[in-house]
């Protein structure tokens, strides 16, 4: 039996385990990336490992999230990351150089290699045949130290693309269609691998849009083959020597199959407040738009913004619309300024933001009260934009640009008749890497700069004989990391200050939670399905850890967050009988006796002292993860483990 693209890369990088679905495997990591929102903590953890230099082929630290400098905190963190990068062998992409995923795709991604990033949208580089996986910062720190990364061998979903996209329908609509069919929980422990004749008609930036937003499926990653289009892109970036052809064998086995006929695909849109709440744009009538935001790591490429410039050329946005555009990289902005497209955007009334994540993470450009914001981004969780009452829709650059002109959410298919938006990929991109700082040469001394906002991260202790505490919070389904640890413009500057952040933990769900957790000295949390979806931010585990949370009992967990809980010594338990969820209330006192013995079993017995009931809960972890939990977390486990650390 032949191999898929995914299996070929995993086989080449396999360190431990076997490529059997559901079994734990350890893989070698070639490259890592961090961004400044998660990077400070990742590098503090890397320092704690005591390694003199990174042991990857290439590691890159990006500044793209915490860009508003209303105080010294963000600038101080940036100096810390830059000095750490210089000292330990990490390339440093300065503020203004662009969003990590867009820049990595352009300048560093290599087909057939593995990439681990402390950002959930690291699968973006799957657009050029790289196996990119999002993870918590501690996992990335361990990978930089030379340790393998562990996952369960995922199922592989074949997404066969047939036909060709019509004008006004784009790559964004392909991934929205997959989300419509599979939903935000549908990709757990799966890789989505794209095949078929329709793949050949997609450029690498278009493929990257699809793999980027595949993170919203909860998938391990998404990937395209490395083919002629991949070679063209790398050659245009002056990196043709990095090209490696990788395609699935004709007799490759897939666990599931999805077929999408691109000829019949319509313009789609994700309605509030979930990326999988997808409908046809044409089904929405008379929805007035207050704000249009074009950019993010999903849709800020040269191809995307050239299409937008073509649509806006010679026109003016509607009088009640605010249009903001964030180019994904300095390369994109530079090329738009050189070819005149930037002038077209500005003339139409667009406000040009710097090349950064910006509004996508609530870093500025919050919509008006109860406003409608149409965005080309990847997430529309309630309140993520900075305005809790806003209605955020997700769509393609074509939908966004046309809607900015009409003032209403508009299907672009008919509107674009007669308008040429066929963007040709350049034969050569304009390359200027002078905002990427090389690491130090051998023997050069570097002082690590630590601002006063950088506080020690919470350290864990080995698991004790009994675990007990009160239920301090009970939440429902699809609780995201934005709920657990909000990430707005006011809080992002404190991502290196866990004690400060602790006062804001779970505020969108229960404003009294931080006070209650501190009063009771910690306890447990009860949740519904897909607990911890969304961002890879490790702070959604670190801050509860600081507040004394010992276990989370949920109906199911999102992949990255579950791993982050384990890495920080917090037990991730799931209900075997979902009706038991209904029988637990806030302030119920729970106890797990003989936890050191029980943790070696698949079933954990928990007693509700308050109600005099017992529950059987599942501990769905590997044997290695059991040892991590016993040690009190990954850092404790690794420092005595086999990597020579």
N, C-alpha and C positions, 0 to 999 in steps of 0.2 A: 504494500500500500504506500502511495506517495505521501509527501509532506506538504503542509500548508506553509505560507510565508512565516507565520508565527512559529511553527514547530521548527523550521529551519534555523531561525535565529536563536530560539531557546536551546536547541540541540548544540549549537556552536558555543553557547555560553554556560552550559550546564555544569555546575560544580558538585551538586549533591542531589540525590533523589532520581526518580524516573519520570519520563514524560507520560504519565498515566493520569487521566482526568481525576481531579480531586485530591491527588497526593501532593504533599509539600515538596517543592523543589527550591534549591538555592542556585541563583544565577550570578555570574560575574557581571559587574557593571563597568562599562567603558567610559561613560561620561556622566557628570552630574550637573545640575543647575539649581541655583537658589535665587530667590528674589528678596528684597529688603524687608518685606512684611514677615516672612518666615525665616529669613537668612540669619538675622542676629542670633536667634535662639539656636539655630542649627550650628552656627560656628562656636557659640559658647559650649555646646555639647561636644563638638569636635575637639575643642581645646581640652575638655575633660578627659578625652581618650588618650592624651599624651603622645600624639603622633607628630613627627617633625615635618613631614610633607605629605600632601595627598598622593594616593597611589593609583589614581585613575589615569586613563589616557588624556582626559581633559576635564577640568571642572571650571565652571564659570559662575561668577556671582553678579547678579543684575540688580540695578537700582531702577525700579519702574512703578512701585506701588506708593510708597510714602513720600510723595513729591511736594505736598504743600508744606512750606517751611514757615509756619506762623509762630514758631518757637524754636529753640535749639535742638529739640529731641530728635527729629528726623535727620537733621544734618549731622548730629553726633553719631547716630547709628550708622550713617553712611560712611563716616570716617573710620569707625570701628571695622566695618566690613571691608573697606578698601585696604586697611592696614593688615587685617587678617589674611586677605587674598594675597597681598604682596609677600607676606611672610611664609605662607604655607603652600605656595605653588598653584594658586587659583587665578584665572583670568578675571578681570574686573571690568564690567560694562557700566560706564558712568551714567548718571542721570542725564536724560536727553537722548541717549543712544537708542532707546526703544524698549518695547515690551519683550520680556525674556523669550517667550515662545516664538515671536516673529523674528527676532534677531537670531535666535539659535537655529531656526529653520534656514535663514539666509546664510549664516556665516559658519556654523559649526556642525550641524546635523549630518550624519553619515549613514547611508543605507546599510542595513545589516548589523549595526552596532546597537548597544543597549544604552538607554538614557534614564536616569532616575532623578526626579526633580521634586523639590519641596513645594510643589504647586500642582493642584489637581488637573490642570490643563496641559501637563507635560506631554500627553499623547499627541499634541499638535505635530510633532516631528514624525509621527506615523505617516504623514502625508508624503514623505519621501522614503518610506520603507525602513524607518528606524523604529525600534521597539522602545517607545517612551512610556514610562509609568510614573504616575504621581504617588507621592508618599509623604509621610511625616518627616520633619526635620531630623529627628534622631536616626531614622533609617538612612537618610542621605548622608549624615555624618559618618555612620558606620561604613557606608559604601566608599566614601572618600578615604577612609582609613584602610581600605582594602578588603573589607568584609563583603561577603555575598549578600544578595537581597533575596528574601524568601517570600514566595507566594504559593498558593495552591495552584497546581496545574489547571489552567482555565479551560472551560469548554470554548470551542471556536465556532463562531457564527459566520456563515458565508452570506454576504450581502451582494447579490448579483445585480449589477446595473445594466439595463438594456436601453438601447436607443440613444437619443441625444436631447439635451435640454433645449426648450424653446426660449425665445427672447422674453425676458421678464421673469423667468424661472431660473433659480441659481443653485449652487452647491448648498447654500443654507437650507433650501427647501428639501434637499435630500436628507439631511440629518434631522430636520423637523419631522419628516415623514417616518423615519426610523423611530424617533421619540414618540410619535403618535401611535405607532403600532406596539412598541415594546415598553413604554412608560419609564419613569425615572428609576424604578427598581428592577427593570428587565435585564440589565446587563451585569448583575452581580456575578462575579467569578467567571466572566466571559470576555473573550476578545472578539471584536467585530472586524472581520477581514473582507475588504472590498475587492470584487472581481468583476469580470464581464466586459463586453465590448464598450459599455458606457464609460468605463474607467479611462479609456484612451482619449476621450474628449475632455477630460478634466486636467487643468494645469496643477502644478504642485501647490500653489497657494489655495486653489479651490479644494483640493484634497485635504489640505491642512485645516480648512474650515470645518470639514466633516469630522476629522479625527479629533479636533479640538473639542467640539461640542459633544462628541461621544462620551465625554466625562459625565455629562448629565444623565446618561443611562446607568451610571454606577458601574460601568465596565472597568475591567483591569486596564484595557487600552483598546485602540483601534488602529488599523494599519492598512496601507495600500502596497501593491507591488512596487518594486523599483524597476522602472522600465525606461523607454525612450524619452518620455516626458520628464522623468527624474533627471536623466542625463542632460537634457536641454537646460533645465533649471540650474543644475550645478555648474554647467559650462558657462552660463550667463553670469553666475556668481564668481567665476574664475576659480572654480573648485572641481573641475572635471576629474581630477585625479582621485577624488573621494567616491566616485561612482562605482557601485557594485550592482550588477543585475540580480534581482531576486524575484522569482515568481513561484506561485504554487504549482506543484505537479498536477498533471491532468487527472490523476486518480487519487488526489488528496481527499481525505475524509473530513467532513464537517459535521458537527453535532446538530446544528440547526441551519436552515436556509431561509433567506428573505429575498424576494425578487421585486425590484422596483423598475417600472417602465418609465424611463425619463421622458419619453414622448408624451405621456399622459399626465405627468406630474404637474400640479398647479402651484401657484404661489401660496405659501402657507404662513401662518403666524401663530406664535405661542401667546395665549391670553393669560392675564393675571390668575394666580400667582405661582405658576409652575411651568418649567420648560416643556413639559409633556402635555399641557393643556392646549393642544394644537387643532386649529380649524383652517379652512380655506379663507384666504383674505377676502374673497368675494362674498363670503357669508356675513361679513361685518358691515353694517350700514350706518352711515351718519355718525361715526365716532370721531368727534373733534379731537385734534391733536394739539397739545400745548408745547411739547418738546420733542425733538428728534435728535438722537445721539448716534453717530456713526463712528465705529472704531472697535476697540477691544481686541484681545488676541484672537477672536473669532473672525472678524471682518474688517481688518485695517490694512490689508495688503495693497500693493501697487495695483493689482487687477481690480480690487474692490473700489478703490478711490478714483481710479480712472473712469470706471463705469458711472460713479456718482457725478464726477465732473462733466461727463458727456450728457447726463440727464439734466443737470442744472445749467448748462451752458446757455447764456443769453436770457435766462429767466430769473425771477425773484421769488424767494420763499414767501409763503402766506404771512400776512401781517401779524397774526396771533401765534406764530410758531417761532420758537428758539431752536436754531440748528447749530449743534456743536459737532466738530469732527476731530478725531484723534488719530493721526497717522500712526501705524504700528511700529515704525522704526524711523530713525533719522535717514536711512537710505530711501525709504518711501517718500518722506517729506522733501528730501533733497531732489529726487527725480521729479516730483510734482512741481517744484519751484523752477526747475530747469526747463520743463516742457510746456509751461504755461497753464497746466491744469489747476495749480494752486490759485492762480488769478481768477479762474472761472468760479472756483468754490467761493472765494472771498466776494467776488462781484455779485454772486447770487444771494449773499447775506449770511454765509456760514461763518461761525466763529471757530478759529483754528486753535485747538488746544495742543499742548506739547505731546511728544511721543511717549505716552505712558498709559497705564491702565485707567487712570482718571475716574470718570463717572461709573464705570463698571463695578468698582469696589466701593462706591459711595464717597470717593475722594473728589468732592466738588460736584457742581452741576446737579444738585438735588432739585427735583421738579417742584412746581408750586403745589400748595395744599389741594388735595383731591385732583391733582393734574393727571393728564394722560401723557405718558412718555413712551415713545416708540423708539426702540433701541436695536442695534444690530449685535447685541451682546449675547452671552450664553446663559445668564441667570436672571430671573425676575422674581425672586423670593420677596415676599412682603417686607417692605422697609429697607431692603438692601440698598436702594437708590439714595437713601438719606431722608425720604419723606414717607412716613408710615401710611399716610392716606392716599398715596399715589397709586395709579393703575399703570403697570409697566407691561408692555407688549414686546415680543422679540420677533424680528423678521430680517429679511435680507437687505443689503444695501439698496437694491432696486426699489423695494417696497418703501424703505425709509426715505429715499430721495424724492420719489414721486409724491409721497404723502406730505413731505415738507412743502412741496409746491402747492398742493391742493388744500392743505390744512385739515384733511380728513384721512383716516386710514383707507388707502386706495390700492386696488389690484393693479399692478403695473403692466399686465400683459397687453391690454387694449391701449393704454395710455402711451406705450412706447412704440406704437406703430409709426414708422417713418423716422424714428430716432436711432442713429447708429451708436450702439453701445458695445460693439464687438471689439474688445480690447485684445490687441496682440501682445504676447509676452515679449519683452525686449530681448534682443540678441545678447546684450550685455548690460547688466545692472551697473549703476554708478557706485563704486566701492570706495569707502573711506572709513577705515577702522581706527582712526586716531582717538576715539573715545573708549577704546578697549585697551586697558592697561595690562601689560604683561607682568607676570610674577617676578619676584626677585631672582637674580642669578645666584649660583652656588656660593655660599659663604657670606653673602651680603646681610648685614644686620638690619632688622626692621623692628621699630617700636610699635606695639599694638596700642591704639588709642581708645580709651574707654571713657565715654561721657558719664556724667552722674546719673543719667536715667537708666543705665544698664545695671540691673539687679541680678543676683544669682537665681538660677532656675530652681524650682522645688526638687529636692532629692527624695527618693523613696527608700523604704526599709524593707527588708525581707519579710515575706508573709508570715504572720503569726498563727498560733494554733486555732484561734477562734476569730471570726469576723462578725461584728455586730454593729447595729446603728439604726437610726430612725430613717424612714422614707422622708426625704426633705423636699422632694418635687415629684409630681406625676404629670407627664405630658403625653400628647397624642402621636399620631403618625407623621412621618416626613419632617421631623424636627431637624433642621439644618445646623451646620456649624455657625451660621449667622445668628441663629437663635441662642445657641450655647454661649458663644463668645462674640458679641457684635463687633463689626469691623468697620465702623464709620470713620469719617475724617477726624473726629475728636479723639477716638480711641487708638487709631493706628499708630500714632507716635509713641505709644506706650507698649508696643509689642515686646520690648525687652524688659518690661517692668511688670512681672506677674502679680506682685502685691497690689499694685494700683488697679490692674485689670480686674482683680477679684471682686471689686465693688460693682462690677457691671455684668457679671456672669448671669446668664439666663434672664436678663432684664426684660426682653420682649415677651417672655412667657410668664414671669412672676417677679415683679420688682422687689419683693421681700426675700427672694432666695438667698442672696449673699449674706444678709443679716442673719437669716435663720441658720445657714450653714455654719457661720462663725459661732453663733450662740450654742449650737449643739455639738460643736467640735467635729463636724463632718457627719457623714451617713451614707445613704444610698439614693439612687435616682431610679424611677420607673418610667419606661417609655414605650411607645408603640412601634409600628413598622418603620423600617428605613431610618432608624435613629442615627443621626450624624451625617446625613447626606450633604453634598456640596463640597465646599473647599477642603483642602488637605490640612488646613491650619491646625497645628499641633496644640495651639493654645486652648482649643476646645477640650483637650484632655488635661493639659498642664494646669489651667486655672481651677477646674474642679478638683484636681489632685491637691493643689494648694489649699483649697477649702475643705479638704479632708474626705472627699468622696472615695469610697472604698470599692464600690461595685455599681454597675448599671445593669438593671434588669429590663430587657426590651423584647418586643415581639420579633424584631430582626434588626440587624445593624448594616450600615453602609460600610464598604470594604476598608477604606483608608481610616475612617474614624475608629473602627473596631481594632485595627492594628495599632493606632495611636494609644488607645486605652491600654492594650496589652503592654506596649512599650513603656508605659508609665505605671505599670503595676496595678491597674484598675481592672477588676474582674468584669468581663463582658458576658453576662448570662442571658439566656433566652427562655421564654416560656415554652414548655412542652405542651401544656394545655393553655391556649390563649385566653380561655375564660377566667383563668386565675388572675389575669390583669385587672379584671373588674372587681376582684375581691380585696385588692390592696389599696389602701388610702394613705394620704399624706399623714405623717406622724406615727404610722404603724411601726412598731419596733420589730426588726427582723434580726435573726441570728443564724449564722452558719457555723456549726460545731465541727471541730476536727477538720478545718479547712485544708490543712497541709496533706491530710490523707485524701480528702474528697477531691482535691484539685487534680489528682491523678485519674479521676474517673470522668466519664462523659456526662454523668448525671449528678447534680449537686442538690442536696436536700436543704431547703431553707425553711426555718420555722418562723411564723408570724406570732410573736409572743402576745401582741395586743389582741389578736382574734383567735389565738390558740388553734392555728391551722398550719399545715405543712404543704409546701409546694415542691414539686420536682422540676428543676431547671436544667437546661442543657448548657454545658460548657463545650462549645464546638471549637476546639483549638487543637493544634498539633502537639506532639510530645515536646518539641523544642519550645513552643509557646508556654507549655505548662511549667517548664523550668524557668522561663523568663518571669512568669507570674510569681513563682516561689522566691526568686531572687529579688523581687520588688521592682522589676523593670529591666528594659534592655540594656541600659548603661551599666547597671550592676552586673548583669549576666555577661556582657561582652568583655568587661575589664578583666574577667577571669577566664575568658574563653580562648579559642584556638587561633585567633588571627595574628598573634604576636603583638597584641596591643597592650 
